[in-house]
């Protein structure tokens, strides 16, 4: 059918969240690379038995995970729920995400 060939475009909120997530990921990768370079150029050379490769991997993964904002999904969902509730009180029929935005 003609309607079946139409692809849904991402909503503006989805685009904004994707941009934010990419920025967070870029910062996490940057800091992880800085940690690896610091280990390779300084710590491994001056203190060879202080920081092993295994502990470097644990540290890099920990730093990358620390960049993830834990409350962001909850904040977005709560905000959208409150908007949908207001629209429900106003008797607006909500079928898709862009309507709530």
Helices and strands as residue ranges (DSSP letters): G 3-5, H 12-38, I 39-43, H 44-46, H 53-66, H 72-89, H 97-100
